Amino acid sequence: MEKTNYTMMCDFYEITMANGYFETGMKDKICYFDVFYRVVPDNGGFAIAAGLEQVVDYIKNLRFTEDDIEYLRSKKAFSEEFLEYLKTFKFSGDIYAVREGTPVFPKEPILIVKSKAIEAQFIETYVLATINHQSLIATKTSRIVRAAKGRGISEFGARRAHGAEAAILGARAAYIAGCSGTSCTMTDLLFKAPATGTMAHSWVQLFPDELTAFKKYCEMYPDSVTLLVDTYNVVKSGVPNAIKAFNEVLLPLGKRPKAIRLDSGDIAYQSKKARKMLDEAGYSDCKIVASNSLDEYIIRDLLIQDAKIDAFGVGERLITSKSSPVFDGVYKLVAIEDDGVIIPKIKISENIGKITIPHFKKIYRLFEKETNKAIADVLTIHDEKIPTDEIEIFDPEAIWKRKTITDFYAKELLLPIFINGKQVYQLPDIEEIRKYCHEQIETLWDEVTRFENPHNYYVDLSQKLWDIRETLLEKNKDH
């Protein structure tokens, strides 16, 4: 399938900035930008990084067509020299990023761009739109999957997503973070996230009666029967008619039903009644699936009520992350180069949370040797190496809070993706990403993964990096 060219999917100011760099002779100035976020959605303990594959595709396909350039000419805001330059425009820099599926924390870079100013500035919009969206949906999905405690979650939100691409890529992010499948067929076609589906209420309504509708469905799909039993009355007709259809159609064929689905009403009550009826009829292997505006809190409450549910279909509250619909990832300049020397830059704000962490950086994640659990992340200067036997870490905002760690090992999280404009990272398939995501979440302590008041996982700075930040703060405090 041909890749879409998203070059013009940018804020218009990216083009005016690019033109400004071109006209002022700064287009080739080497800059370093960090992509990071400030607040975990839903006040959770961590987020899940996603969207890197689409960023890679975008960078590889970055080019201005003749139609693009003619459009820009029509705006009468750009010189012919600049428009001529755009004819051969491409990304020639470096990109470093964490792997998709990595748990990430506020203020640490998910992705770093090192490139000419004109290139680095221009890609901001697409990079943020992609990483923000998929990281948001992956993060929400992770919460929902954890609430289900091993029960399957199917993503059912395509019809409530914010447009077709949000449905497709949102389902991709949901699968990475643990959904067992999706209702979105195109996500399966493009990314091999399994598409699943049951039946519509309209199917039941179009037949003279519910039993006829169920029997016909069983005849057509005898190997994958899941019947929607709430069109009229779950307990009085839906489940009894499902059992009759199983007995009259499936049993003579030597087949067994897969499930029934509940989609309205008191699902906890209905599931208990349905479970009893199915078991008494000899269908203890028939699972019960629940849907209907679910989220992590409703799922958790259903399980607390001992609802007899084996799997969940989750729609709009997942695909839109309804309770926390914005992932506040930002793209900030952290350094420039002058004659090959890296000069750190900082953004200062009266809002302490908006003060950036300067310089070209690395992220080390420290793990406890005995448990393989993550202890903290440490940001360092790009050429720093952390000790391997003992390290003192400290809270960057309360430096008297210090802790010496031994019996640990460290992993670098940022990997080279592009070097000098060439892709050097082999993109993993979606099953690898999904497996990696699950494994990495398992390295987090329960205190970090809980929904309410999670433990504050520390993202610390090396002493060298902290000193540089403090020097820049002092130097620029009166500007």
N, C-alpha and C positions, 0 to 999 in steps of 0.2 A: 504494500500500500504506500502511495506517495506521501512523503512527509509534508505537512503544511508549513509554509513559510510565514512565521510569526514576526518577522522583522518590524513591521509597522504596528505591532501590538505594544505600543509604548506610550507613556505620557508625552504630550507634545513638548513639554519642557526638556525632555531628554534630547530632542533634536535641536532646540534653541541652545542648550548647553553645549552640545557637540559643535554646533556652528560657532559658538563663542570661543571654545578651545581652538578651533581651526583658525579663526580670524586673529586670535591673540598670540598665536605661535606656541600654544601649550598642548596641542593635540597629542604630542608624543611623550609628554611628561609621564613617567611611570608612577602609578598610584596603587594603593592597597585599600580595598574595601572589605569590610566584614558584613556578612549577613548573620544577624542574631535576633533573638526575641527577648522581651522584657518580663512578661507575666505569663505564667502557665494558665491555659484555658481551664475554666471551671474551678479555679483555685486548687488545682491538683499539684502533685509532687514533681511531675516531669512531663515532657512532651516527646513525641516520636517524629524524627526527621523523615520526610518523604518528599518525592518530587524530583530527585536528582536525575533520573532517566530522561525526563522531559526537558530539563535544563540542558543536558548533553545534546539532545536532538536539536534544540533551538540553536545552540552555539554552532553546531555543525552546519546548519542550514541558514545561518545569518547572512543575508545579502539584500541589497536594494535592487528591485526590478526597475525597468524603464517606466512602468506605470507608477511605481512609488515615487520616483524622482520627478516625474511630470506633476504628480500631486503636490509635492513640496515646492516645485517651481510656481505652481498656481497660487501659493500662499504669499508670494512676493516678499518673503522675509529673509531669503538666503541667497548668497552670492553664487554665481555660476561656477566659480572655482570650488566652492564647497560641494555643490551638486555634482560636479565632475569627479571630485574625490570619492563621493559615495558610490560611484559605479564599481569601484574595486574594494569597497569596504568589507572587511572580515575581521574576526577576532583572532588576535595573534599572541595573546597573553597566556597566563597561567591561572588555573583554577584548582583549589584544594577544597575538599568537602568531607564531611563524615559520611559513612555508608548509610544508605536508606535503611530505616528500621532501627537506627540508633536512638536510645533514650538521650535526650538533650535537655539542658537546663538554661535558665535565663542568663543572658549576657555573654555566653560563650559562642564563638563563631560556628555556625552550621556549615558555612561556605565562605571561602576567602577568594577574592579576585585580585590578581596582580596583573596589571595591563596598562597600556597607554590610556591616558585620561579620557580620550574621546571614545574609546571602546568600553572602558570600565563604566563610564557614566551611562552610555547608551543602553546597556543590557539590564539596568536596574529594574525596570518595571516588570519585564517578563519573569526574571529570576524571582523577584518577590512574590508576584502573583502566583507562580507555580508552587514555590516552597511553602508559602503561607497557606494556600488552600489545602494541599495534600497533607501537610503536617497537622493542620487543624483536624481534618477528618480522621487521620490515623490516630491522633491523640484521643479523640472522642471514642473511636472504635475500641481502643485499648481498654478504656474504662468500662465499656459495655461488655466486652469479652470477659474481663476479670470479674464483673458482677455475676456473670452466668456460671462461674465455677465449673468449667469443663463442658457445659452444655453448648451445643452448636449455635452460632449466630449467623443468620443470613441477612445480607444487606438488601433491603426492599425499597430503597428510597428514590429510584429514578424519576418517578412522576412528581416528586416534590423538590427535586434538586433545582439549583439556580441555573437552569439551562442544560443543554445536551452535554457540553464538555464537562461541566461540574458533575453530572451524573456518571459519565464514563470514568473520569480520573478520580472522582470521589470513591467510586466502587473499587478502583485499583488500590487506593490508599487503605480502604477498609479491609481488603483482603490481606495486604501486607501486615496489618496490625492484628489479624487473627480471625476475621470473618471466615466462615467455611465456604461461602459462596455469595453470589449476587443475583439479583433479578435482571441486571443489565446485560443483555446479550452481547452488545458491542465490546464490553469489557472483557468478556470471554474470548471473543474473536481477536481482539488486539493484544491482550495480555495473558490469556489463559487462566483467568480467574473463573472458576466454574460457574456457569449460569444455571440457575435452578428456578422452578416455578411450580405452582400447584393448579388451582382452578379459580375462576371468577364467580362472584355472586351472580353475574348475569347468565352464566352457564346454567345455574340452577333455576333461575327465574324463567329462562326461555323454554324449558320443558314443562309439560302439563303438571308434573309433581316432582317433589324432591327425590323420591326413590328412583324414578325413571332417569333423572339426571345423573344420579350416582351410578346406577347400573351401566348406563351408556359410557360413562367415563371409565369405569372398570373394564369394560369390553375393549375400549380403545387403547388404554395404557395399563395393561395388567401387571407389568413389571415395575411400575413406579406410581402406585396409587396413593395419593394424599387427597383426602376429601375435605372440603370446606363445609363445616357443619353448622354454621351460625346464620344462614340466610333467613330462617324462620324461627326455630326454637331449638337450641342446642340439646337440651335434656329430653324434651318431649318428642322431637322428631328427628333432629339432625343426627345424633349418635345412633338411635335405633334404626334409622334408615341406612346409615353407613354400615351397620352390622348386617342388615338384610342384604345389602349389595355385596358385601364380602362373602356371605354364605351362598348367595345364588349365582354369583359370577366368578369370583376368584377361587373358591374352594374346589369347584368342579375342574378348574384348570390346574390345580395343584399350586396355586399362587398364594402369596400372603400380602396383606396391605402394608404400606410403609408407615402411614400416619394419618391422623385427622388434624385439622387446623381450626383453632378458635380465634376469632377476630373481633369480638365485641363482648360487652357485658362484663359480669363478674368472673374474670378468667380463673381466679383461684378456686372459686366454688365450682365452676363448670368443669375444670380439669379434674377435680376430685371425683365428681359424679361420673364423668366420662371414663376415667380410669377404672372405676369399679365396674361399670357396664361392659367395657371392653374385656376386662379380665374374666368376668363371669361368662362372657360369650366365647372365651377361648382365644382371645386376641391380646394376650399380655405382651406380645412382641410389637404390637402396633403403637407407635410413638404418638405423643401429643405435642403439637407445635402451636405456639401462641404468637400473635401479632397484635396490632392496634396501639399505635402511638406509645411505644415502649422506649424506655431509656434505662440507664444503669440503676437509677433509684427504684423505679417500678419493678425491674427485674429482681433486684435485691429484696424488695418487700414481698414479691410473689414467692420467692424461695423461703423467706422467713415464715410465710404462711403455709409452708409445706405444699405449695401448689404442685400438682403432678405433671410438670412440663419437662419435656426432654430437649426442646430446642426452641429458639425464638427467631422471628422475623422482625427486623427493626428498620423503620423507614425514615420519616422526615427528621426525627430527632437525632439521627445519626448523620445522614447525608448533608444536613445543614448545620450540624453541631448547634442545635437550636438554643440550648441553654447558655452557650458561650460562643457566639458565631464569628468572632474575629481572632485571628492569630496575628499578634502585633509584631511580626518580623520587620526589621528595618535594615537599611543598607547604608553604612556609614564609612566615610573616609577615615582611615586609621594611620596612614603613613604615605609619604611620597619618597621618591629617590632624587638625589641631587649629585650628579657625577658618580653614580653608583653607590652612594652612601644613603642608607635608609634613615629618614628623618620622621620620627613618630609625630602624629597629630592627634589632637583631642578635641571633642565637642563638649563645651561646658554649658550647664543649664542650672537655673535656680531649682529645678526639679532634680533632686539627686539621682533619681532613677534613670534620668536621661543623659547622665555623664558617661561618655564612652570609655572603653579600655583601649589605649593607643597601641600602636606598633604591629608589625608582622609577627604573628603568634603561632604557637603550637598548643594543642590540648593533650595533656596526659591524664588518663583515668587510672586511679590507684585502686588496686584490688587486694583484699585480705587473702593471704596465701591459704590459710586453713579452710576458709569457707567459699572462696572465689566471689565474695560479695564486694560491690563497689563501695569504697570508703569516701572518696572525694575526687573532684577534678581539679587539676592545677594548670593554669594558663602560664606559659613561659614565652620569652623571646624566641624567635624562630630558630636561633642557633644554640639555645641552651639545652643541656642534658641534665636531667634530674638525677640525684643520687640513687643508687640501687640497694643500699643497705639500711639507710635511715634518712628520714626527711621530716623537717618541721614545717607544718602548714599552719596558716592563720587566716582568720576572717578579715577580708580586705576592708570591711567597714568598721570593724572593732578589733584592731590589731593586737590587743592584749589577750584575745582568745586564741591561744596557740596549743598545738598538739604535736607531739613527736610520734611518728609512725615507723614501726619496724615490721619485719615479716610481711612484706607487701611485694607486689610486682606492679609494673606500670605498662600501659599500652597507649601508643599514640592514636588519636582518633581521626585526625585530618589526613586524608590520602590525596596524592596528586591525581587530578582528573584530566586536565589539559596542561601541557607544557609547550610553550612557544606556539600556541594555537593548535597543537596536535593532540588528539585524544590518546591518553596513555593508560586509561583505566578501562578494564574489560567489564562491561555492565553485567551484573549477575541476572539470572532469570528470576521471575517473581517468586518461585518456590524457595530459592536460596534466600531472597530478601526476607520472606515470611518466617523462615526457620531462624535466621539470624536475629530478627526482631524478637521472637519468642525467647531465644536464648539470652539476649541482652536484658530483657525485662526480668528474667529470673535472677540476674546478678544484683538486682536492687532489693534492699531490705524491705520487709513488709511495711515498716514505718514510712517509707517513701511512697509506697504504692497505694496507701489507704486514701479514701475519697475525702474525708473530712480532716482538716488540720494535719496534713501530712508533714513529716519531718522535713526540715529545710536542708536539702542536700547542698553541701558546700562546693562552690566554684571559687577556688582560691587563686591568688596570683603568686608567682615566684617573687622573692624579695627584690630581685633585679627589676622585674616588670612593675612591681608596686612603687619602687623608688622613682622610676621614670614617670609613672602617672602622677605621683605627688609633685615632682619637679615641674611638670607641665601645668598642673593645677595652680601652683604657686606663681609660675611665670605669667599665666594668663588671667589671673583672678581679677585684675583691674581693667581688662580690655572690654 
